Amino acid sequence: MSELARKQCVPCKGGVPPLKGAEITGLLSQVHGWTAEREHHLSKSFKFPDFQTALDFVNRVGALAEEQGHHPDIYLSWGLVRIDIWTHKIDGLTESDFILAAKIDVAG
């Protein structure tokens, strides 16, 4: 388990700038297969052999999101799940977004 996956998400109360440039690059190197879209949100697609397996994964991610108090956007279709993560309060990325990404990878 990665160092990020061991951490807990911290609720953002606003008033902090979103991560940019080297800050994103450093954290992105610690999660596997995620991309930082326009320095705004993290995105990753997961492939599964069927709908039920994809749905089971979505349910695990949903439980994890509730536990962490940090909720991603989730797109579910047959054999495919796409997850987008960002901190809505600041309309950008925080360390908690990368923590959740690392935890989702462990849940997969």
DAJO-V77277 format. One record per pair of residues at least 24 apart in sequence whose C-alpha atoms are under 6 Angstrom apart, sorted by sequence separation. I is the first residue (numbers start at 1). GAP is how many residues later the second one is. D is the distance in Angstrom with one decimal. If there is no record, write none. Layout:
{{I:GAP:D} {I:GAP:D}}
This chain:
{{54:25:5.6} {51:27:4.5} {50:28:6.0} {51:28:5.1} {50:29:4.6} {49:30:5.5} {48:31:4.4} {47:32:5.6} {48:32:5.9} {47:33:4.7} {46:34:5.7} {46:35:5.1} {45:36:5.7} {45:37:4.2} {44:38:5.7} {44:39:5.5} {43:40:5.6} {43:41:4.5} {42:42:5.5} {42:43:5.1} {41:44:5.5} {41:45:4.8} {40:52:4.6} {40:53:5.9} {9:59:5.7} {31:71:5.7} {18:74:5.0} {19:74:5.4} {14:75:5.6} {18:75:5.1} {19:75:5.8} {14:76:5.8} {18:76:5.9} {9:87:4.7} {5:94:5.6} {4:95:5.1} {5:97:4.9} {5:98:4.8}}
